[in-house]
Amino acid sequence: MGSYREHALDGATAVDLVVALYDGIIRFLYAAIEAVEQGDAEGRRAAVKRALDIIIHLQARLRMDVGGKPARVLSEFYASIFAVILKGSQSASKAKFQYAIDCVRNVRDAWREVAREQNLGGDAHHSAATILALTEPRPELPAGSSWTA
């Protein structure tokens, strides 16, 4: 017998699944903040690992050959947000985790807009433009990054 979460994703579109992954990142980052508040270094590391695992999964699934500029922008976003979360974990910084949450939430909201457009019969080009237009604020960029969305 599957869990509620498994059944909740039955019939989900690819975009719905991406939104669910972003929700997972946000949930784990809130857990990391809670662990920092409680002085629980092990809990912080575990929550950060789960968030970073999702980011790695999303990064690995990007199709640069098909996705063009939106895929490149998302790749840089994932690398940048990964760096912010790592810095937050190293310094046990609730502020860095909150900043990462805000950035991820903003991009998640862009994906939700894509889902809404697709449900209304929108085209993929317009959906990609939505992702590019709605990916602010920009996370702190690692050296050499050209993330410009």
N, C-alpha and C positions, 0 to 999 in steps of 0.2 A: 504494500500500500504506500503510495507516494505522499510526500508532505504537501501541506497547503501551498507552499512556495512553488513546488514543482507543478501543481495543478494550475496555479495562478498564471503560469507562463504557457500553458497549453494553448495553441492557436496564436501565440504572439508572433508578430512580424519581426524581422531582423532589427528594425529600428526600436521596437518595444524592448527587445533583448538588450540592445545597447543602453537604453534608458535605465533598465534594471541594473546593469553593471555599474553605471554612474551612481545610481542610488546606493549600491553596495559600497563604492568608494566613500561616499559621504557618510554612510553609517559607520564604517570602520574608522574614519577620521574623527567622528564624534566620540567613538569608543577610546581613541587615542587621547583626546582632550580629557575625557573623564579619568583615564589612567594617570595622566599628568597631575590632575587635581588631587588624586588619591596617593600620589607618590609611588605608583605601581609601575616600575620600569619594565618588568616582564610583560605586563598587560599592554603597555604602550608599544613595545616591540612587536608583540603578536598582532595587535590591531594594525600597525603600520605595515607589517608584512602582508597581511590580507589585502590592504588597499593597494600596495605596490604590485602584488600578484595580479590583481584585476587590471591595473594599468599595463603591465607587461602583456597580459592576454590581449587587451585591446590593440596595443601597438603591434603585436605579432600578426594580428588579423587584417591589418591595413593592406590594401592592394594598391601599391604605388603605380603599377602599370595601368590600372583601370581608373583609379581615383584622382589622378592629376593633382592640381593645386590643393583641393580640399584634403586629400590624403596626406600631402606633405605638411600642410598646416596642422592637421591633427597629430601627425607624428612628432612635430616639434612641440606641440602643446603637451603631449604625453611625456616627452623627455623633460620639459620644463617643470611640469607639475611633479614628476618623479623627484627631481632635484629639490624642489621646495619641501616636499614631504620628508625626504632624507634629512635635510637641514633641520626641519622641525623636530624630527626624532632625535637627532644628535644633540640638540640643545634643549629638548623637552619643552618646546615652545608652543603654547596654546595658540598664540597669535599666528604663527606660521601655519599650523593645522587649520585654523579658521580661514586664513587667506586661501589655502588650497581648497577648502570646502566651497568658498565663495566662487572661485574660478571654475571648479568642477560643476557646481550647481548651474552656473551661467551656461556652460556648454551643454549640460544635460537639458536645460530649457530650450536650447537651440534644436537639439534632437527631438524634443517633444513637438516643437513647431514643425519640423520635417514630417513627423508622424501625422500631425494634423493636416498638413498640406497633401500628403499622400492619400489620406482618407477622403480628401475633397477632390482627388483626381489631379493633383499638381504634378509637374514634371520633375525629373531627377536634377536637371540643371538648376532650376529654381531652388530646389531643396539644398543643393550643394552651396548655393549662394547664401542661403539662410545660415548654414553652419559657419561660413566665413564671416558673415556680418555680425553674428551674435556671439563670438568667442572672446569678448572682452569682459573683465579686465585681463590684461596679460600677466601671467605669472612672472616671477623673477627669472630671467633667462640665464641659462648657463653660458659660459664664455663661448663665443663662436656661433651662437644661435642666430638665426635670421627670422625667427617667428614674427610675422607681421600682420596677422589677421586682426 
